[in-house]
Amino acid sequence: MKASAEHNLRVAKLTFASVYPHYITKVVNKGRTKEELHQVIEWLTGFDDNKLQELIDDKVTFETFFTRATLNPNAHLITGVICGYRIEEIENPVTKQVRYLDKLVDELAKGKKMEKILRVA
């Protein structure tokens, strides 16, 4: 499935703060913790708890969120299908980065071991 320009723009303009509570609900309902979610987000973006809260308070868009992030050099190892899109085939950088995060949250909620989620060799 190829993402349209409108889809990419919609994803980029979403605020992280509007999606973050859904991430928490998803992982907590599956027996994981907010701390584990933050560990996953920090691995991908480099944002510690304080920076994450600042970005939430500022209601930054995903575009700004990932512009400010220092993406993990192993992020390219995140592959598979999420939300009907094969991550490896997504061309738009912001959409791809959002789907990286979605995939990590999904793996966490599905009970994958943290070493696997964080692509530890």
N, C-alpha and C positions, 0 to 999 in steps of 0.2 A: 504494500500500500504506500503510495507516494503522498506526502503531505503537501497541501496547497499553500500558497503564499499567505492566504487568510488564516489558515490553521497555525502556521509558524508565527504570525503576528499575534494571534490570540494567545498562544503559549507564552511568548516573550512578554506580553503586557500583563499577564496574570501576576498578582502579588504573591510572594512567598508566604506572607502572613495568612493569606486566605486558604492556602493549601496545607500549611504546617499542622493545623489541628486535625486534619484528616489523616495525615501520616501518623500522628500520635495515636489516634483512635484505632487505626488499622493494626499497628504493632501491639498495642496494649491489649486489644481484644483477642489477640492470638498468643498472649502469654509472654510477650517481650516487654522491654522497659523503655521509658523515655531516654534513659541514659544510653542504652544500646543504640537507639535512633540517633542520638547526638554523636555517638562514636562513629557511626556510619557516615553521617553528614560531614563530620570533621575530616574523616579519611578522604572523602571525595573533594571537599572544598577548602580545607585548611581552617575553617571557622570554628573557634572554640565557643563555649557556652555564652560568654559575654558578647562576642561579636555577633553570634547568631541572634541573641535577644535584641541587640541594637538594630540589626537588619529587619527583624520582625516589627519592632517599634516604629521604625522609619517607613514601614510598608513598601519596601523596595519591590520592584518587578523582578521576575525571573531573569530578565535581560541584565539588570543592574546587579542582581545577586551573583550571577556567573561571571560578570565582568570583574567584579571585586574578588572573586574566588581565585585561589591558586589550585588549579585542578591537579589531582593526583596523577603522577606520570603513568600509573598503571590503569587509569580510567578506561583506556582503550580495550582492556581485557573484559570489560562489561559487555556482554553480547546476549543475543536472544530476542524474543518478542515481548513487547510491553505495549499495552493499549492498541494492539493490532498493528504495530510497526516493528519491523526488524531493526534493532538499534544500529547495526553495522551499515545499514543502507540509508540512514537519515543523513541528509546533506547539510541542513541548516544547523550551525554550531550550537545555538541556544536551545533549539528543540532537542538536539542530541543530548546535551548536558542535562536537561530536565528529565529526559527519558532514562539517562544513567541513574539519576537520583530515584526516579520511580522504580526502576528495576532493583536497586539496592534495598529500598523500603519493602518491596514485594518479597525479596529473598529473606529479609529479616522476619517478616510476618509469616512466611511459610516454614520458619524454624531452621533455616540453614545455619550451619555453624559459622561463627564470626570469622574464623580464619578463611573460610571459603568466600564469604561476602566481601572481605577486605582484600581478596586476591593475594593472600600470603603464600609465597612459594614453598 
